[in-house]
Amino acid sequence: MSEQNLYGLMAEFDTPTALVGAARQARDAGYRRMDAYSPIPIEELHEALGLPTTKLPLIVAGGALVGALAGFGLQTWASTVAYPLNIGGRPLLSWPSFIPPTFETTVLFAAFAAVFGMLALNGLPMPYHPVFNASRFAMASRDRFFLCIESRDPKFNRDGTRAFLQGLGSREVSDVEA
Amino acid sequence: MSNTSETPTPGGAIAEAKRAFIAPGHSFATVTDKISSIVLTQKFSLGWLAGLAVSGALASLLLVAVGNLFARGIGIWGNNIPVGWAFDITNFVWWIGIGHAGTLISAILLLLRQQWRTSINRFAEAMTLFAVACAGMFPLIHVGRPWLAYWLMPIPNTMGIWPQFRSPLIWDVFAVSTYATVSLLFWFVGLIPDLATLRDRTPSKVARFIYGIFALGWRGSAMHWHRYETAYLLLAGLATPLVISVHTVVSFDFAVSLVPGWHTTVFPPYFVAGAIYSGFAMVLTLAIPIRAAYGLGDFITRRHLDVMAKVMLSTGLIVAYGYGMEAFMSWYSGNHYERYMMWNRMTGPYWWAYWCLILTNIAIPQLLWVRRVRANVIALWLLAIVINIGMWLERFVIIVTSLHRDFLPSSWGMYTPTMWDWMTFVGTIGLFLTLLFLFIRFLPMISIFEMRTMVPGARVTEEGDRG
């Protein structure tokens, strides 16, 4: 396999502790283009890899705002402009009674923003990804922890990086085809 | 690392307490294999097939009942003025209340960091979805002309008319449809990592393809997990006020009207407490046999059952307070109609329903104070069923006894359910159980990835963590 066909090198670990330690050492060694794969969320991993904090909460806040305006706006427009009904002389813009549906549309739009925002930022759905080519990668959804240093990393060097990963106490280091 | 170095090692006291909710000796691999094997095993057990057959038969009663309803109209039911809402709204409120426990377990207990929710949340969320599906059907078939049910939604139309947004019935449309949608999203998001596990572990090509499609290509990347956990937490934060709002709005259907017995301010809190009460009763009703059938005692431990029994006991007491306040206020208000309504509930033609309600919902559940009753799985299961019946009776009493004798004695009447009423109700139980049987066979009924976080060794310990 030539360097061009190589997506990266994948090291396998037994425990979350080992993975976090390895991620930290790889970062200290200057590697940046890498990702870790685990069967459970690991809080420390995010910081060990130096990943940014997600912008998702802002997207959700935006969704909530749009939902609130859309819900309240729809009711206001329908009750005052499109279909005004005089019921016992009560005001057409009887806003307190519009609050429950406004609350519901706020939650609805925010929930859509949370789910579809998360999927979009994660680039999912993505049925194919090179890491699935790694021979033992199916274990990443069971009980194994993986660190993949990608070949596009400026510091990547097939033999040097392999030796580095082996030195981190991994069980096995394998090639990942692009 | 100041924050992580305080994390106890697996031998620490906190880890010890955590383990009580999962039997000792489990690892990432055993948890994964045990839960996924229920789904991935090739054979269909005889018990499962029999259960599906019975619930499928009951569900087909629903088809017959609704088919006849569509052909002949709601005259086949027993409800008529003055009792315009009867079985359909009773069943609607009952089902939607049952759903509430699922959201409580998955969202509110997540925010409160109650570790024990982990082994029951998936299953309870599925129960929510199926219960809401059953609930949603009743208002739609109750409108009489179900093909016009879309008039409930704010859709531009050639008639130029819009829904009446000042009506709690329209609020209900928004609340229930939002609740159904958000519950589905929450459930699906929770399933994504587990679907990836099934995709990676199934021996069947077809199953791998199907699970693969729904797993969306999940690969457990660190950044993905970070966004995922953020999204999950935000969804929990959104679902928490939502679930409170849904039963509040359902109670507004009654409380905003002027009917004696409905027009009370205590309804929203007591409806919400009642919803959680009935929901936990349903979780126990289903979890106890499933736990026995699939040998899941390691994950749904006796401590889970004990905790759920305590939640039932406390919400049951809130409900008891609600009944007490209802009776007290109708006397204290000095209002003739209110006083008569209460007296009629207790001694009128439906006295049996009221006293059965007090018996099943208030008196018998007091047995839950006794530790030995909570520790006895069979007794707990029977109590849960009694509470399910009690909560159904509650809605029946509120709806029928309030409507059948209101202000004018000349318009009093009686309601007796017909066989079609019963068939529709039993049919929805069949539909609910059918969906549940399919769910436990084809999807992991316990969240695998969250169970993995419960095993010793899931936490990063100091040695890998430079300070």
Interface residues (C-beta under 8 A of the other chain):
Chain A: T15 P16 T17 A18 L19 V20 G21 A23 R24 D35 A36 Y37 S38 P39 I40 P41 I42 E43 E44 L45 H46 L49 L51 T53 T54 L56 P57 V60 G71 L74 Q75 A78 S79 A82 Y83 L85 I87 R90 S94 S97 F98 P100 P101 F103 E104 T105 V107 L108 A110 A111 F112 A114 V115 G117 M118 L119 L121 N122 L124 P125 M126 P127 Y128 H129 V131 F132 F137 A138 M139 A140 S141 R142 D143
Chain B: M1 T4 S27 F28 A29 T32 D33 P154 G160 I161 W162 P163 Q164 F165 R166 P168 I170 W171 F174 A175 T178 T181 V182 L185 F186 F188 V189 P193 A196 T197 R199 D200 R201 G212 I213 L216 G217 W218 R219 G220 S221 A222 M223 H224 W225 H226 R227 Y228 E229 T230 A231 L234 L235 L238 A239 P241 L242 S245 V249 F252 F449 R452 T453 G457 A458 R459 V460 T461 E463 G464 D465 R466
